[in-house]
């Protein structure tokens, strides 16, 4: 017999109801005659509070609330890749066929396609023992990703029966498991509560960087597979553009992009542009390894809060297959604003700037679900979380940015002055940091060069020194500085413009292999050492700064092919010729 409550108060997306004593916390319910989807968030004796994931206009006091008997869950199976969902995993393309202009109320929990036939290859036979997390078959979901069919966590047994290989829908039973307690049917999909992290065998130490092809990240502030990263920045500083570059070029197997409360026009642009993008590594559509979750600022705020959990649960599912997944949340500030609005409706005591007191723990819970793990089936996979943060007015001292900073290991501070100067990515090298630099040092030594991290540290130190010198220059001008300090200013300019500034729309510069990045930084360092050497001979800075050589270094990001670095060798020969002659001249 289904449990039923009665609505007795409506406050926007928050509803209070009586006769709720038999319901459970976090239980998914259907609200009113329209059967709107909601979730029980507070139980106090007979009175329950429900947050509704759809527009509540038109609901009346006295309408019924019906239990579904399960928590808010998503279906995990073939059909997710290449799809676009709303915050509670309802497919937007399917909904568009029903109603072109908006998402109708009360359409229920439609999800991945239940009628599509998938070619299934099963790898088990009768009598086999299957444990939780084991792979029992394969589906080639897209040409890029093989979908591995997993036994749900918590289920195990002996295979009683198995269907022959062939075409099946996700609702058809493929394998029947039996154990002493029950029989259990294995289908292509299983459901999982979005707020519960999926279990793993072991959480492992970070071992590899997430290679992005973006110079400021790969060498200066490296991301890690299984790591956490925040990209805070004010309006127009390039948060979305940076995430698009990471989605397109990072060496993750699968990308999950969550548009969480962004403006409708921005999300529309994502939904229109992503299907047109070509995966640079395979030459096939990028959507073949991408899932989009769209939840714009004019959609119900409760669904915005759920969209983050929907995305991370999907990411953990593919991680359990042994894939490296990168999840882009744009932006976690809008998610926090949804928490603030619902907290206000619940009349909870506000904390700083009106946010709920539990904001830090919610942010921590989200980022803690990242990691490099050994799954239950002994496959190694990772979830990397990259969250954009949108502090009002670019104020990094506001609660969401401050609390995010506590729980992430990479902090990429976007700078409005750099953005207005058209320096992209506008990542401020003075305020940003990566906690993975020392952890990944051995990887860089073995796979790139022994001095890669030392070279990075040396270049960063030059930039710090240049920043201090700029304060003096602003007061008294550059001419009063000694030549060795003026040289620091010139080399820092090369690092900033020739290395850190990158053009996402240039064919050569949009993605740069790690080896080329290292060679570019190495030649800047080589020039610096040569200049320092002749500077000791009292050569004037006007002669040390050779405009042709400095110009070649500034242009090398556009002139050096990504596969052939011989042009850098030519620049090195130019440096040798000019500065050796200069040294010879002054020694004589």
N, C-alpha and C positions, 0 to 999 in steps of 0.2 A: 504494500500500500504506500503510495507516494505521500511525502510530507508536504503540508501546505501552511503558509503563513498569510497574514492579511496586512496590506499596506495601511499604516495610520499616520504617516508623515512623509512629505516629499520636499527635499531641499536640493534642487538641481540634480547632480549625478548621485547624491546620497539619499537613501530611502530608509526610513525606520518602519519596522513591521512587528506585529504581535503574533502569538502562537508559534514562536520560533524555538521553543525549548528542545525540540528533537533534531534541529539542524546542527551542523558542525562548522567550526571555524574554517575559512577559506573554501567553503563548499560553493560550487557553481550552481546558480539558480536561474529560473526563468521568471521574469517579472511581468505581471499584468496580462491583459488579454492579448497584447502584441507579442508576448513571450520574449521580452528584451533580456539580453544576457547580463547577468550580474554576479557578484561574488560577496559572500558573507564576510565582513571584516571585523565586526564586534558582536559578541553575544553577552547579554546581561539578563540572566534568568529567562523570562518569556519574551523579552524584547531583543530583536536583532537589528543590526545596521548593515545595509547592503550598498556596495558601490556598483553603479550600473555602467556598462561599457557602451551604451547607446544613448541617443537623445531621449530624455524622459518627458518631453512635452506631450501633453494629452493623457498622461497617466492619472488615475483617480484614486482617492482614498477608498479602501474597501476591496480593491482588486487583489487577486490571489498571487502568492509567490509559490512556485512549484520547485521542488528539489530535483537535481539531476543525479544526486548520489555520488558525485565525484568532484575533486578540486578543479580549478581552472587548468586545463591541460591542452597540449598541442598534439596533433597527429604527426608522427615521425616516420616517413617512408618515402618511396619514389614519388616524384611529382613536385618536390619543393624547389629543386634547382631550376633556374630560369623563370621562376614564378614571382609575382608581386602580391604581397599580402598586406592587410591592414594590421593594426596592433594586436588583434587576437586571432591571427592566422586565417582570416577569411580572404579568399582569392579575389583581387580587384578586377581582373580581366573577366572572370565569370560573373561578378556582380554587375559589371558594365553591360553585359548582355541582358541582364534582367532590368536594369534601370540605368540609362546612359548618364544621367546628370548627377545623381547622388546615391549614397548607400541607403537603401530602404530600411526602415526599422523592422525588427522581428523576423529577419530572414534566417535566424538560427545560426548554429555553428557549422556552416558548410566549410569545407577545408580542402585538402588535396583531392584531385579528381578520383572518384570512386568507380568510374565506368571505363577509364582508359585501360587497354590491355598492355601488359609489360611482358617482355621475353625473360623468363626466369630460368636460371641454371642452379639447381639444388646440389649441394655437396654432401648430403647425409643420406643414410639408408636405415631401414628398420633395425632396431637393436642398438643403434649408436647412443652413447651418453652425451647429452647436451647440457652445459652449465650456463649460468647467466652471462650474457655478453658474448657468447660464442657466435661465430658466423656460420649460418646454415645454408646460404645461397647467395647468388649475385644477380643484379639487374644492371644492364648498361644504361644508366639513366640519361646521360648525354654522351657525346663522343669523347668528352674530356674526363668524365668522372664515372667510375664503376661504383654503383651503390651496393654496399655489403649488407645483407639482411641479418639483423642481430636478434638473438634471444633477449627478451626484455630483462632488465635487472630484477632479481628476485624470483625468476622462473628457472626451473631445471627439471630434468627427467630423462627417461629412455624414449627414443623415437618409436612410437607405436605404428604409425603409418606415414607415408610420404607420397606426394603426387609426382607423376613423371614431369620432366622438363617440358616447358611449353609456355603458352601465353595465358596470363591470368590477370584479373583485376585485383586491387589491393584488398578487397573484402573477402576474397576466396581463401579458404584454409589450405595451406601448403603442407604443413607438418602437424601431426598430433603427438604431443608429449604426454607421457604418463609417469606419475610417481606414486608413492604410497598414499598421498593425500587426495590427488585430483588428476583429471585429464585437462590438458591445456592446448588450445589451438593456436598455432603460429601462423600469422598472416604476414604480408609484406610490410605492414606498419605496426607500430604499437603507440600507445598514448603515454605521455609523461607530464606530471604536474610542473608547471613552469617555474614555480618558486623553489623547487627542490633541486639542488645540484645532483647531476647523475653520478653514481658511485664509480670509483676507479680502484685499480689494484694498488697503484703507488704513484705519488706525486714526485717527479724527478727534478734534478737540478737543471737550470737553464743551460743549454749547451751551444745553441747556434743563433746567429743574428737573423733577423728578418731583413733580407736584402731588398731594398726599395728602388735602387737606381738614383736616389736623391742624395747629392753629395753631402749636404749639411747633416743628413741623418746617418748615412752609412759609415762615415768616418768620424764625424764630430759628436753626434748624439745617437749612437746606435740603438735600434729597437731589437728585441729578442723574440724568438718564437716561443710563445707561452708567456710573454711579458705583458706589462700594462703601460699605457701611454696616455697622457692628456695633452690636448692641443687647445689651450685657452687663447682667446683673442677677441677684441671688440669687433663691431660691425665693419665689414669690408676688408678685414686683414687677411683673408684667404683660408679660413678653416675648412670650408667645403672643398675648395680647390685642392688643398693639401690632401684631404681624405680621398678625393677622386684619383689623385696621382698614386696614392698608396694602394687603392683598390685595383687600379689598372696594372701597376708595375711590380708590386711586392711579390715575392716568391711563395706566397701562401697558395695552397691548393684550392681553397674555397673562400669566397668573400661573402659576408653577410652585411648588408648596408641597411642601417635603421635610420630612417628620417623621423626623428622623435620630436614632434612639435615644431618643426621648422615651418616657415611660411609656405602657403600653398603653391605659389609660383616657383619657389626653389625646388620643392619636391616634384612638381610637374616636370621641371627641367631634367631632374634625375631620371624620372620614369620614361621620359622621351629619349634622353641621350644614351643611357646605359645599353638599351637593346641595339643601338647602332655601333657601339664600340667593338673593336676587334681585339681579341686577346693577343698581345704581341708575341707571346712564346709559341702559340700553336697556330695562329692565323685564323682561328675560329671565333664566333661571337663570344664576347666576354660573359654574356648572360648564361652560357653553358656551365659556368662554375660560380654563379652569383645568385643570391637570394635578396630581393628587395622588400623591406617592410616600410610602408608609408603611413605615417600618422601625423597629419598636418595640424597647425595651431588652431584650426576651427573645428577639428574633430573632438568628440567628448574627451575631457581630460583624463578620465579614469582609464580609457583605452591607451592613452599616451603612456601612462605609468606602466601598463601591462606590456607594451611593445618591447621594452628593454628585456624583460624576462623571456618573452617569446623568442627573441633573437638569440639570446645566450643559450637557451635550451636547444635550439636547432644546431648551434655551433658545437655544443658538447656531444650531440648525437653523431655528427660527422667526425669529430675528434675520436670518438670511440671506434670508428672504422679505421683509424690510423692516418687520418688526414691532418694537415696543418691548416687551421681555419683562422682568418682574420676578421674580426667584427668591428665595424665602424658605427659608432653611435653619434648621431648629429642632431641635436646636441643634448648632453646630459643636463644642461641648465634648464631646458624646457621640461625635462622629466622631473627635475626638482621642483619646478613651478607647479607641476601637476600635484605633487605631494603636498605642496603648500596650500593649494586651493582645496584639496580634499580634507586636509587637516583643519582648515578654517571652517569648512562645512560641518565638520565633526565637533566644532567648538573646543578643540584642544588648546592647551596653553602654548602660545607661540614662543619660539626661541629667537635667535638673532635674525633680524630683518624679516620676521614673520614666518620663517621656515620652521618645520616641526623639530622638536628636540632630537628626534631619532634620525635626522638627515645624515649625520656621519656614519651611523651603522648601516643605513641603506646603501650609501655609496660604497662602503667597505664590502658589503655582501656581494654587490655587483662585480667589483674588480677582483674579489677573491676567487671568482669562478674562472678566471684566466689560469693558465698553467700548462706546463709540459708534463704529460702523464704517461704511465703505462696503463692501458685500459684493462678491463676484466678479461679480455681475450688475448692479452699480452702484446697487442699492437701499440706502438708508440705514436701519439698524436699530440697536438697542441691547440690551444685557443689563445689568440692574442687579442687583447681589447684596446682599441684606440678610440678614446672618447673626446669629442670636441666639447669645449665649455665656452659659453657666451656671457661673460660678465658684463653687466650693464655699464656702458661708458668705458669699457676696457679696464675696470677697477679690479685688480687681482686680489684685493683684500676682502672681497665679498665672500659669504659663507660657502658657496658651491665650489669656487676655485680653491679656497683655502683647504677645505676638507678633501677635495679630490687630490690635492698636492700631497696630503698625508698618506694616501693609499696607492699612489702610482710610482713607478720607478723611472719613467721618462717624462720630463716636463718640457714641452716645446712651446715657449712663450712667444706668441705672435705680437709683433710691434707695429702700431699704426703709423709711426713715422717711417719705418722701412716700407710699409705697404704704400703710403702716399708718395714715397720716392720711387715707386715701381720696382723695389727690390723684392723679388719673390724667389723661393718661399720666404715670407717675412718673419723668419724665426730669429729672435734676438739671441745672439751667441753669448751675451753676458748674463742673461736671466734664465737661460735654458740649461738643462743638465740631463745626463743619463746615468742611472745607477748600474747599468749593465757593462760599462766600459771595462772595468777591472775583471768582471766575470768572463767577458768574451776575449780578453787579451790573448789567451793561449790560442783561441780559434784564429784570430787575426795573424798571429805569429806563424801558425802552421799553414794557413790557407792563402795568405796575402803576402806579408813581408814581416821580418823579425822586428823592424823598427816602425811598423805602422802606427801603433798607439803612441810611441814616443814622439813620432813626427807630429801626430795630431795634438799632443800636449804642448809641443813647442809652438805650433801655429796659434793655438788658443792663447798661450801666454803672450804672444806678440799682439794679439787683438786686445787683451786686457791692458797691456802697456800703452797701446795706441789710444785706448779710451781715456786713460789718465792724462796722456799728453794733449788730447783734444781740449781738455779743460783749460790748460795753459794757453793753447793756441787761441781759444776764444777770448782770452783776456788780453794777451799781448801780441798775438800774431805768430806765424810759423817761423819768420826770419830770425827771431832771437834764439831759437833752439839750436843746440850743437848738432853737427852733421850726423852723428850716430843716432840721435833721436829723430831727426828728419828722415833718415833711412827707414826707421821703424814705421813711420807714417806711410811712406811709399810702399813698403812691402805689405803692410796691413791693407792698403787699398787694393793691391793685387789679389790678396786672399778674399776680400769681401766681394769684389766685382768679378774677378776671374775664376773664383772657385765656389763661393757660397751662393752667389746669385745664379739662378737656373731658369731657363725659359721652357715652360711646359708645352709651348706651341711650336718649338723648333725640333725638327726631325732628329737631329743628333743629340740635342741637349735635354730632351724630355726624359730620357733614361740613359744613365751612364754606368757601364760595368765597373765593378769594384777595382779591377786592375788599372783602368784608365784614371779613376779617381785618385788612386795612390800615385800614379805617375805624374799627374797634374800637380799634386801637392809637393811631390818630391822635387820637381823642377823649380817651383817657387822657393823652396828651401835652398836648393843648389845656388840659385841666383843670390839669395840673401847672404849665404856664406862667402860667395865670391866678392860681393859688394863690401862686406865687413873686412875682408882681407885687404882690398885696395884702399879702404877708408883709413886703415892704420898707417898708410904711406902719405897721409894728408892730402889725398886727392879730393878736390871739391865735389860736393854733392851734385852740382850741375853736370859734371862729367860722368859721375857714377851712374846717374839716371839716364840710360840710353833709351830714347823714346822708341826706337825700332824694336829693341829686345822686350821692353816693357809692354809695347803694343802687341807683339806676337804672343806673349803670355796671356794677355787679356783676351785675345781672340781664339786661343787654342781650344776652348770648349766647342767652338763652331768649326774649327779647321782640322782637328785631329779626329779621324774616323774611330769608331768604337772598337773596331777589330784590329787596326794597324796603328801602332804608336810610334812609327818611324819619324813622324813630324816632330815629336817631342825630342828625339835624338838630334834632329837638325837644330832645334832651339838651343839644346845643350852645347852643340858645336859653336853656335853664334856667341853664346855666353863665354865659352872658353877663349875664342879668338879675340873678342873685344877686351875682356878684362885681363887676359894675359899680356896683350899689347900695352894696355894701360899701366899694368904693374911694371912691365919692362921699361917703359918710358920714364916713370917716376923713380925707378931704381937707378937709372943712368944719371 
